[in-house]
Amino acid sequence: MPQQQDEKTTYDVVVIGSGAGGLSAALTAKLEGLDVLVVEKTDRIGGSTAISGGAVWVPLNDQAEAAGHPDTREKALTYLQNTVGAAGDEALRHAFLDAGPRALRYLRERTDVKLAARTYSPDYYPDREGAAMGGRSLDPIEFDGRLLGAHFKTLRDPLPEFCVLGGMMVNMTDVKHLLGVWRSFASWKHGVKLVLRYFGDRLSGHHRGTRVLLGNALAARLFHGVLKQGIPFWLDTPALGLEQDAGGKVIGVKLRRDGKEIIVHARRGVVVATGGFPWNAAMRGQHYPAPTGPYSMSPQDNVGEGITMAREAGGTLGIGHAGPALWAPVSLLTRPDGSVLRYPHLVWDRAKPGLIAVDARGDRFVNESTSYHEFVRGMYRANGKATSIPALLVCDSDFVEKWGLGLALPGGRPREHLVRAGYLFRADTLQDLAKQAGVDPAGLARTVAAYNPPAAQGQDPAFGKGGDAYNRYLGDPEHQPNACLAPLQKAPFYAVKVYPGDIGTALGIRADGNARVLDTQGAPIAGLYVAGNDMHSVMGGEYPAPGITLGPALTFGWVAGMHLAHGSEAQL
C-alpha cells in the first residue's frame, strides 16, 4: 500500500490509530503548528470509522436551527440526564457539550470534514424530556474518492453490506430508489445515475466505486485533510508500548516498523486512539455479560492494545458505566471457506411492518423496532428466563420480497445459497420453520396467532412496537395505521438467528475534559491523551442517539490536539 515515508524519530505529537478520534487529533495538532506522526498497525487508514454508518451526534451544533431543530444547553443536558444519568461522568458531559460545537465548526472551516445536520432523526428515547427530533445528528457529506488519488486504495473499504453490485456504496435513500426503479421515473433516473457512475469507476481501474458515503466518507474526508497537510502516516506499524521519563511523563512510543523495534519520541505527547477492545477475547470474557462471542462489527484488529498501553502507563478503566459495549444484533453466515460474515441488523429490517423476534419458546421478548442497543439488552434480559441468545427474527414472504431479511435481499433476488448455508430458514408453515430453527413449534404458532389480529389494526399490546417517533422513523411511513406493524400470514415464512454483537466498546480509559488520561488518583498523566473508543464513553455505556461514538471521537480528538498545542490555554 502507498504511504508517506518519513524516517524521523522525534515529533511533537504521535497519534496511535487512524479512526475519527486519532485523525481529528492529528489534524488539529498539525493545524495548530505542531509536528505530527500518525501510526497505524494495519495497511489501511480509517479504523472503525470507515466501516461505520457515519452518524455524528453533537448537540448545540451550529446547523441544528437551520435544520429546523433549535437546541439549548438546558434541553441537551436534560436529555442526557434522562438517558445517561449517573452512568456517565458529569464533568465530561459538560466538556463534550462545550467542545462539540466548537470542534465541528473548526473542522468544517479548516479541513475537509463537512457534515450535514439531519432535518428529521429522533433521538433514541424521543419520549424522554429533552429529546430532539432532529438537528443533533449529522451525516458526512458525500465524498469523491478520486480526490485521494492513489491513496484511495489506502482508505479502509466499507462493509460489503453498505454496497451493491460488488462495490457501489449506497445509503438508505439510494436503496429506496433502487427498489422503486421500475415504479417511478425519479427512482429510475436516480438509479441509472448511480450505476453509470459506478461502472465508469470500475472501467477506470478503481477497485470499487469512488462515490463515498457514510462513515467511509468521514474517514475519507479526514484522510484527505491528512494528505493535504502533509502529515506522515506509517502503515503496518503496531505500537508496542509507551515510553515514560523518570517523572512518569509519556515521552514516546515503542513501535515495530519494517520488522524492527524502534522508539519514536514525542516532545508534547501521545494520543492513544486504537478503537477499543471488541476483538480481545479475554477482555470480552472479563467485562461483557455472558454469553458472548466474536460477534463485533468493528475491525478485527481492535484488540485493546491502546487501552493496555495506557493502563501500563498508569491510566485506569472507567467505572460506574451501564454496560461495556454498544450493542447490535448480528446474524452470522459461515462461508464455504469457513470464514464468517457478520450482518448488523441496525436500521433496515427490524422496525418494518411484519417482523417479530422470538426466543427458544417461540415467545416475543422485546419491541423489535427499538434501537439496536436496546434490542440486545432485551436479549440479555430475556435470556435468564428462556434462551433468547440467539434470538430468531421471523417474517413472511411479503416482508422478504419488500424489505429483505439480513443478507436475504428483497425483490426476488436469489436466496437458495443462504438457505443451503444454514443462514436463512424457510418453510411453508410456521411449525416447520420453528423446527428447522430449533424453536418450539407450538409456541411460535401461538405467538403469531396472538400477534396478527392486533397488528392488523396497528396495535401491539404486548410490547408497543411502533409506539414512539423513533420506532416509526425506521418503519414504513406508507404503511398504515402503524408504520411498524403488519401480520405474518403469507407462506413461505422466513427466519434468521441473531446474536448479541456490538459496534464497539464503551468501557475505556478514564480521561478529563482535556482528553488527558487520568491515573488512579484522578490526576492527569503528563503527555498522555486518549480519544475514540479507547476513551471511556461520555455516555457511560448508554446509547441515547445515533452518532454517540463518532461525535465524542471527533470532539475529544480536537480537544486533545488543541491541548497539546496550547496547554492550559486550551482549557474548555
N, C-alpha and C positions, 0 to 999 in steps of 0.2 A: 504494500500500500504506500502511496506517496505521502511524505510527511516533511515538515520543515526540519532541517538539520541545524543543530546548534550545539557545539561541544563545550560551551562554558559550564563551569561547575559552581558558580555563585550567582544568585539572583536576589532581588529584593523579596520576591514572593514566589513560592512554589505551591501550585494547586494540584491536588491529587484527585483525579476524576474529571470527566468531561460532560456531565449532565448539566441541567439548568443551574444548579447551585454553584458548581465549580466554574462554569464558563461565565456566569454572571459576576462572580468574584474576580475572575481573571480580567475580564473586560473593564470592569470598574477600576481595579487597581492600575491597569495599564493607562486608562484614560486620565487617571489622577497622577500620572507621571512616574509610576514605578516600573521596574524591570521584572517581567513575569515569565514563568515557565509553567506549562500545563503538562502533567504526566498522566498517561492513560495505559492501563495494563493490557487492554485488548487492541485489536488492529483497527478499531472503528471509533469515531467520535460520536457522542450523543447520549450514551448511557440509557437509563430508563426513560428519560425524556423523549428520546427518538422513537420509542415504540408505544408511547402513551397516547391517550386521546387529546392531550394538549390543553385542556381547560386550565385556566389560571384564575383563582379566586382571590380578589383583593377588594375588600370593602373600601368605600370612600374614594375610589379611583376617579380621575377627572373626566371619564367618559360616561359615568353612570347616569348623570342627569340628562345628557343628550340622548341616552338610550331609553329614557322615559321613566327612570327609577332613581330620583334624587335620594341620597343616603345621608345619614347623620351618624356621628360617632356614638351618640347615645343609643341609637337604634341597633348599630352593629354590635356594640358591647352587650346590649340586652340579649340579642340573638345568641351570641357566643356564651353568655352566662346560662342561657336556657338550653343549650345543646352540649357545651363542653364543661361548663361549671368548674368544679374542683379537680377534674381530671387533667386540666392544663395549668400551666404556670401563668398566673395573672399578670406578672410583670412582663413576661414575654409576649402575652396577648396585646398589651398596650404598645409594646415596641413594634409589633407587627402592624398594628393599625396606624401607628405614626409613620413607619418607614415604607410600608407597602405602596401607597400612592406616590411617594417621592421616588421610589425605585423604578416604578413603571414609567413615570414621566422622564426620569433621567435616561433610561434605556431607550425610550422612544425618540428622545431628542438627540441622543448622541451615538446610537447604534442602529442596527437593522432590526431590532426587536420591535415589531409592530403587532399590536393586538387590537381586537375589536370587541367591545362590550356586547353581550347578548341582550337583545331587546326583550326577550322573554325566556327565562330559565329559572324556575323556582328553586330556592334553597331546599335542601332535602327534608326539612321539617317545616313546611310552609305554614302550618297552623300554630307554631310557637311564636310568641311575641318577639318582634324584632326581625322576623324573616323578611326577605325581599323576593319579589317575583322576577327580578332580572337586574342587570347592571353590574352586579358584583362579580360575575363570572365573565371572563373574556376568552376569546379564541385567537390563536395565531393567524395572521392573515396569510393567505396562500403565498407560497414562495416558489420562485423559478429555480429549480436545481441547477440549471445551466450556468447560473451565476457563480457556482462553486468551481466551475471548470473541471480540471482533472480530479479535484478533491471531492467531487460528487460521490465517487466510489468510496471515499474515506468516511462519509456520513453513514452511521448505522442505518440499515434498512428498516422500514416499518414492519409491524406484524403482518403476516400474509392475510389475516382476517380483515385488514383495512384496505385490501387491494382486490381488484378483479382482473381477469384476463392475464394473470401471471405477473402483475407489476404495476397496474394503474391504480393509484390511490383514489379513494372515494370517501366522501363524508355522507352524513345522513340525507342531506339534500340531494346529492348525486344519486344515491341508492333509490330514493323515491322517484326521481326522474327516470332512471334506468328501468325500474319495474313498470313504469307507466308509459314506456316509449311508444307503444302501439295504441295508446288511448288518448294521447294529447300531442298536438303539434309542438307545443312548447317543450314537452319532455323529449320528444323525438329530436328536436333541434339541440337541446342541451346534451343528450346522449351522443349524438353524432359528433358534436364539437369535442367532447371528451375523448372519444375513440380515435378520431383523426389525429388529435394532438399526441395521444399515446403511441399510435403506430408510427407517427413521424419520429418520435423519440427513439423507438426501437430501431427503425431503419437508419437512424443517425448513429447507431452504435452504442446507445446508452443501455445499461443493464436493466433498467426499469424506467417507468415514466418520470419525467422531470417536473411534473406538476405536484408539488409537495404540500401536504396538508397536515392538520392535527399536530400532535407532538413532534412529528418529524419536521414540520415547518418551523416550530420553535427551536429545535436543535439546529436546524439549518441556518436560521437567522443568527443565532448565537455564534455558530461556527463561521459564518460569513464575516461577522464582526472580528473574530479572532484572526482570520486571514487578512482582512483589511488593515488591522492594527499591527500586523507582523509579529504576533505573539507566537513564540516557538512552542510546538507541542510534540511530545515524544510518545509514539505509539509502542505497543508491545513492551511496555516498561512498567512492571509491577513495583509498587512501593513495598519495602520490606520492614521499615521501622522508622521512627523519628529520632533525630539526634538532639540532645539537650546539653546545655552547658552546666557548670557546677551549681548554678543557682536554679536550675530547672527550666530555664527558658528554652523553648524549641528553636533550634538554630539551623535545622536542615532535615533532609530525608535520605535514608539509605535506599537505593534503587538497584534493580537488576536491569542492565541495559546491554544489549548485544552479547548476552551470556556472561557479563562481568558485573560484579557488585561495585557500585560507586556511591559516593556521598555527594549530594548537591546541597550547598549551603544556602540559607535563606536569611538575608540581613534583617528583614522586617518580620517574617513569619511564614507559616504553612497553613493552608486551608485544606481540611480533610472533607472530601465530598465523594465518597466511593459508592453510594447507593444503598446503604443498609445491609441487612444480613438475611434476606429471604431464602437464599440457597445454602445457608450454613445449617446442615442437619443437626449438629449438636446444639446450636443456639436456638433453633426452632424447637427442639425437644425440651429445652430448658424453659423457654419463655412462651411458646404457643400452647393453647389448650389442646387436649387430646380428644380425638385422634387428629394427627396432622400428617402431611406428606409433601412430596415435591410438586406442589401444585401452583407455584407462584408464576405470575405473568411477567415478572421482572427478568432482566437478563440473567442467565445462569452464572455469570461472573460475579454477581453481587453476593459475596460470601462473608461480608462483615469485617474485612481486614482493616478498614479505616477506623471502625469502632474499636477493634482490638488495639490498634496502634495508639489511639487517643487514650484508652484506658491504661496502657502500659506507661504512658507519659504522665499519668496522674489524673486523667479525666474519669468521670463516673457516669453510670447509666441513669436515665431519668427514673422517677418514681411517681406513684400516685395515679398512673395512667389507667384508662378504662380498658385498654387492650394493647397488645404488642404489634398489631398489624392492621392494614387497611384491606378489608376482606372483599372478595368477589367470588361468586360461584363459577366453577370451571369444569367444563367437560373435557374428557381425555380420549384421543384417538391414537391407538397404537398402530404405527405404520408397519409395513411388511419387514422393514429392516430392524424393527424393534424400538426405534425412536418414538417418542411420544409428542404429539401435537396437543397443545392446550388451547381451548377456546374459552374466552371470558364472556359470560352471559351478563353484560353490563346494562345496556340500554335498549337492545333491539327486540328481544322476544318476550321476556318475562311479563312485561306490562301489557302486552297486546291482548285483545279480547279472544278468549278461547283456549287459555293455557292454565293449568294448575300444577302445583308442586305437591308431592305426597311422600310420606315416609314408608318404611317397610310394611306397615299395616295397611297401606293404601289410604291413609288419612292425610288431609291437608294440615299444615302446621304453621303457615305464615302467609301474610299478604304478599302475593307474588310480585306485585308492582312496587314494592318498597325499594329503597336503594339497595345496591349490590352489597354494601357493607351490612345493612340491617338484615338482608336475606340470609347471609352466612351466620350472623348472630342468631337468627331464628333456627338455623340448622343445629347449631351447638346447643341451644336451649332445649330443643325438642329431642336431641339425641339421648338425653338422660331418661326419657320415658319410653321411647321406641327408636329403632335405628333410623336416623334421618341423615346419616353420613355413610354412603352417598344418599342424596335425595333423587327423586325422579321427576323430571318435567314431562308433563303429559299433554297432548293436544290431539286434534283430529285432522283429517286430510284437508279440509277447507283452510285451517290455520296454516298448515305447512305450505300449501300452494300459494298463500298470500304473503306469509311472513318468513317462512323457513323455520328451522329449529336448530340452533347452534350451527354446526358445519353443514347441515342439510339445507341447501339453498332453495328459495321459493321458485315459483314459475315453471314447474315441471322439469326442473333440472335433475340430472342423474343422482340417484341416492343408493343404488344397489351396492356400491362399493362400501358405503358406510354401514349398511345392514350386514354385509359379509364380515366386516371388520369387528362387529360387535359394538360399534359406537351407537348406532341408531336401531331402536327396536320398532317393529312394525307388525301389526296383526289386525285381523278383521273384527275381533271382539276385544273389549276391554279385559276380559278374563284371560284370554290368550296373551295379550300384551303384558299383563301383570306376571303371568307365569314365566315368560321369557326374561323379564327384568328382575325376578326374584322378589316380587311384591305380592302381598296377599290378594288373590283374585276377588274374593267376595268383598274385601274391604274397599278395593278400588271401585268396583261396580257400585257399591253402596255410596261412596263419596260422590261419584259423578251423578248418580241419581238424585242425591240431595242438593248438589250444586246447580244442576242445569235449570230447574224451574225459576228460582230467583234470579239466576244470571241472565236468563232471557228477558227479565223485567228490569235489568240493570241494578240488581241488588246482590249484596254479599253479606248476609247477616253474620257469618262466621268470622270473617277477617277484614271486611271493609275494603276489598280491592277496588281501586278507582275512587277512593273516598277523599282524596285531597288533591291539590293542584299539581304536586309533583307526580303523583300516580298518573293523572290524566295527561300531563305533559308528554309522557312516554307511551301513552296509549294510542288509539286510533281516533283522531278527532271527528272523523266522518261516521264513526260507529255510535249509534245512539240506542238507548238512553244513557249508557255508561261506556266511555271510551276504552275501558279495561275489561269488560265482561261480555262473554258470549258462551252459550252452551257448547259442550263437546258432544257431537252427535253423528258425524258422518264418517263412516269407515273408509279406508283403514285408519287405525289410530297409531299414533307415533309417540315415542318417548326417548329421552336421553338421561343418563345419570350425571349428576353434578356433585362436585367435591368442594370442600372449604378451601378455596385458593385465596390468593391475595394479589394486590397490585403494588405491594411494597410494605416495608416495615415502618411502624410509628415509634417504636421504642428505640431510643438512640442516646447520644451523648448530651448531657446537660450543658446548656450554654446560657450566657446572659444576653441582654438586649443588643450588645455589640457583636454577637456571634462568637464570643470568646469562650473556649472550653473552660468549665469550672471544675475545681478539684474537690476533694472530699470535704473541705471546709467552706465550700461555696465561693472561693476566691478564683479569679481568672488565672489561667496558666499563660504566662507571657509567651507570645509568639505562636499560639495555637488557636485556630479558628475552625469552625465546623459549619457545614451547610448541607441542604438537601436531606435525604433520608438517613444520613449519618447523625443528624441533629435530632434530639428528642422533639417529637412533634409538638408544635404550639397548640395543637388540638387535643393532645393527650390521648390519642387513640380513638377519639370520636371522629365522625365524618359528617360535618354539618352541611356541606355543599360541594358541587363539582369544582375541582381545581384546588383543593386544600393542601395538596402536596407541592404543586408547582408554584402556587402563589407565594408561600413562605420560602421556597427554594430560591426563586429569583430575588425575593426581598432580602433574605439574610445573606445571600451571596453578595448582593450590592452593599449591604451593611458591612460585611467583612472587608470588602475592597476599600470602602471609604475609611474604615477604622485603621486598616493597615497603612493607608496613605496619610492620614491626618491625626491619628491617635485620639487623645482626649477631646480634640476639637470636633470630632465626629459624633460626640455623644448625642443620642437620639431621644 
